[in-house]
């Protein structure tokens, strides 16, 4: 049994009495100890999916309109609010995109880490503070005891991201959701954060769901990959298969847009057009206005999963490689 199972999940935005679909019938799973990468352009539904899994959409205009989310065999939609809160931050944890807006600016770092320890582990203040210092040491922050008394603004972006990781790991979660964990960090710090996550995963055995728009990050850190476009998973495969033989034209376009220092060309390739807005109604395949391979059926008929292999699916009428 998978640790996390998302089955036919659909989400919609409630506006002016209407429900506008933002995530459409997506399914994936994450096994214990594995890493799933979810990749796509901004606005494709990656972060909303993560927030729905974590139960952080209850007070928002986002609604679950279909499907199921199961964690360790439990249907998260059917458990009580108290049971959900007991899971969040304990068995499941999340690293958010921007630590400066996720950390409370008026509380010291130590207080923010020990809060979850007090909630889920019922530790004394002294024991919780000692655990918080150990966590900062684990994420390689120098002078961890001293940093416990610092405020977020006194730390660099890389340090704040490490604090967010420490908070997420405080209760030894079975699943860590990392939503763009290296956003706004320079390349050197980004590499350090990703290496740190990989080391911590190896040490703890936790599963990781890594959300990113950076295919390079996904390729280096994930066992399996799901590519999202306008709220749907348009391709899913192991990382090795997907990067060796992408099947969906959108995935091909994303891969072609990656800079290649060895290529003898001055201009980067780009996917034409833009991501449709939530208000635009596009019949057939949502990607067809930007697709060089679109035919009449693509403009009229919404595609189902085309099986390229048993473990490699592409949501396309004419996936590259000849699968139909």
N, C-alpha and C positions, 0 to 999 in steps of 0.2 A: 504493500500500500504506500502511495506517495505521501510525503509529509504535507504538502500543500496541493490541493486540487481545485482548479478553477474550471467550472463546466458551464458553457453556454452563457457566460455572464454578459448582461446588457445593462448599460447605465444611460440615464437621460437627464437633461438639464430642464428643471421646471421653471418656465418663464411665462408670466402673464396667463397662467392657467393652461399652458401647453407644455407637452413633454417633447424636447428636442433630443434625439439620440446622439450620444457622444462616444459610447463604446457599444459595439454591436456583436453579440453572440460569440465571444472569444472563449477559448479553452486552452489550458496548458496545465502542467504539473511540475512540481519540484521535488526531487527525492532528497532524503537526508544526506547531507554532506556534499551535494552537487551545487553547481552554479548555473542559473538560467539567466541569459541576457535578453532584455527586451529593448529593442532599438527602433528608432523612427524619428522623423522630424518633429519639431515643437508643435503641439496641438493635436497629436494623433491619439491621445488617450492613455499614454504610459503612466503618468503620475496619478491620474484619476483612478486607474486600476489599482495602483498601490494603496491609495487612500481608502478605497473600498475594502480592500483586503484587511487593512488595519482598523477598519471601523471608524474612520475619521470623516465620514460624510454625513453623519446623522444631523448635524446642525447647519448643513449647507443646502443649496438648491439641487444638489445631485441626488437622484433616486435610483435604486436598483430596480429595474423593470423586468428582469428575468435571470434565470440561471442560479447557480449555487457556488458557494465558496466553502470548501471543507479543509480544516486544518487538524492533523492527527486524527482524522476520521470524524470530527465533529462539524456539523453544519453551523457555520458562524451566524447565519441568518436566524437560526432558531434558538440560540442561547440567550440568556437574560443579559441585561446591561451590566450587571455585577460580574457575571461570568466573563463577558467580553473584556471588561476593564482588568480582570485578573490575568487575562492572557496578554494584553498589550503591555509591552515593556518587560514582560517576563519571558514567556515562551516565544513571543514574536516581538521584534523591535525594528525600528526604522531610522535610517540616517536621511535627513532632509537636504534639499538642494543647497540652501544658503544658511550656514550656521549663524551668521550675525543676526538674522531675523528669527532663527529658531531658538537661540539662547536668550534668556531673559537678561536685559542689560543692567538691571538694578540688583541682581543677585550674584553672589560670588560663585565661582566655578564649583567649589566644593559643595555648596548648598544644593546646586542643581543636580549634581551626580548622586548625592546621598538621598535625595527625595525619593527616587525609585527604589533604592535599597530599603528605606524605611517602609515604603508601601508594600513591597513584595517579599522582603526577607525579614522584616520586623527586627532589624539590627538596632543595637543601641547607637547613640550618636558617636561614641568613641570608635566602636567597631565599624560603623558605616564610613567614618572619615578615613580610617585605616584602609578599608577596602577601596575607597575612592582614590587614595594615593597610589595603591597598587595598580588600579586601572590606568591612571595617568602614566605610571611607569611602563605598563604593558603596551601602551600606544606610543611609547618612546618620547614622552615629554620630559625634558630635563627639569631638575629640581621639583619633582611632583608635589612634595609637601608644601613648598612655597607657592606653587601655582594654584593650590586649592583656595587661597585667599585672594586671587586675582579676579577682576571683572572681565567680561568678554572683550571689551574694547581695548584692554591692555595686552591682548594676544594677537598674533598675526593670523592671517586667514588660514594658513596651514595648521597652526596650533588650535584654532577654534574647531576646525574639521576633526582633528584628533580628539578633542574634548567630546564632540558629538559621537564619535565612534566609541569612546569610553563609556558614555552614557548608555548607548545602545547595547553594549556588551556587559553592562553592570550585573545583570541577572542571568548570564549565560544562556541566551536565547537559542532555540533550535533553528529559527529562521530569522535572517537579517535581510531587510529590504533596503537597498542602497539606491536612493533616487538621485541620480547625477551627483555622486559624492565628490567629484573633482571640479564642479562648476566654479569658475572665476579664480581658479588656482593656476599658477604658472606651471610650465611643463615639468620642471624638476620636482616641484612639490606634488604635482599630480601623480608622477611615477612613484614617489615615496608613499603616498596614501594608498595607491593600488597595491603596492608590494606589501604594505602593512596589512591590508585586508586579506590578502592571500595567505600571509603568514598566520594571522589570527584564525582564519578558517581552518588551516591545516592543524593548528594547535587544539582547537575546540571541537572540530567536526560539525560545525553548524552549516546549514544550507544558506545560500545567498541568492537573492534575486536582484540582479544588477540592471538598473535602468540607465540608458545613455543614448545620446544621439551620435556618439563617437564609435564608429565601427572598429577602429583600431583598439580601443579599450575593450570592446566586446570580444574581439578575436583573441586577445591575449589572456583574458580572464574567465571565459565562460565555456562550459561543456556543451550546452545547448543554447539555441538562439531562436527568438520569435521576433519577426519583423512586423511592425504595425504601420498601417496607413489609414488615416481617417476613421479610427475607431475599430478597425478589423485587423486580425492577424493575417497578413497576406502571404507569409512564408514562415515555415517552421522546420528546423532540422538541427542536427548536431552542428557545432561550430565548424568542425572539419569539413563536413559535407557542404554546408552553406557557402563557405568561403572558397571552396574548391570548385563548386558547380552551382552557382545561384540560379534559381528557376524563375523567379518573378521579375519582370522588367523593372519594377521599383527597386528591388534589391540590387539588380545589375547596375542601375543608375547610381545608387548610393556608393557602391564599390568603385565605380568608374570616377567618382568625384573625389576620391581620396588622393591627395598629392603623392606622386611617385618621384623621389629624387633622382632615380635612374632613367626616367623617361625623357626622351629628347623632344620636348614640346614646351611652349611658353604659356599656354592657357590651360586652365583646369576645365574638365568636362562638367557640365551642370545639367540637372534635370530641368527641362523647360517648364514654364508656367509656375504655378504656386499651389500650395495646399488649399483646398476649398474651405470656405468658412462654414460654420455650423448651419447657417441659414440657406446655403445653396443646396438645391435638390439636383442630384446627378443620377440619371437613370443608368442602368447597367453597371459596369465596373467603375468605381469611384476614381480609379487612376487613368481611365481611358483618355481624358482631355490632355494628359501629359505623356502618353505612351506612344512611342514611335511604331509599335507593332499593332495598334488598335485596328480592329475590323468592325464590320456592322454589328456582329453579335455582341461585341464588347460595349457598344453604345446602347444596346437594348436589353441585354440579359445579364443579370447579376451572376457572377461566376460562383461555382462551388469549389470545393477542394479538389484539385487535380493531383493524383498521386504520382510523384516522380519516383519514389521508392516507398517501402513500408514506413520508413522513418523520416521521409522528406516530403512535405506537402506545400503546394503553391496555390493560392487563390486566384487562378488565372485561366482563361479559356485556351491560351496558347503559351504555356510556360516554356521557357527556353530549354533546350535539351530534348524536346520532342515528346514530353509526357502530355497526355491529353485525358 
